[in-house]
Amino acid sequence: MGLAEVKGKLPIEIAVSIAAEVIATYNVSFGQHSANAEPIARLLPASRRSQSQ
């Protein structure tokens, strides 16, 4: 991710750029469900999911 020719960004600018690219990548495949597709990864481990719900 990112463009090699873009140099000298501040850390917050880098974070915003990466977040925008992740969102754009997610939006490209949003709604394209497949029976063989893997589920979306969850940030919370399975062992803690039942406790939070």
N, C-alpha and C positions, 0 to 999 in steps of 0.2 A: 504494500500500500504506500501511497505517497509518490511524489515526483522527485527524481534525483536532481533536476535543475532548480528546484526551489530550495534555497539555503537561508540560514540565519533566522529561523523562526524561534519565537519565545516558547517556553514549555506549554503555556495555555493555548497558544496557536496550534501547536502540534497535537495536543489533546483534542481540540475542537475539530481539526482536520481528520484525525483518525476516527472520531465518533461519527462524523458526517459520512465517511467512506463505509463504515460498518453499517450505518443505517441504510445507505444507498444499496449496499450489497444485499441486505435483508429484504428491502423493498422489491428488488428485482425478482425474487422467488416467492414473494408473499402471495398466498392464495393458490399456489401450484402444488396441491397435495397429491401424493402418490401412495398407493397401497404398500409399496416397498420402501418408502422413505423412512429414515430414522426420525424419532421424535426430536423436538428442539431440546437442546441441552439446557439443563436447569442449573442455576448458580448454587442452589442449596443442595447439599448432599442428601441422598435418599434417606439416610438414617435420621435426618433432622426434619424432613418434609412433613411427616405425619404429626410431629409435635407443633408445627407452626400453623396447621390448618384447623 
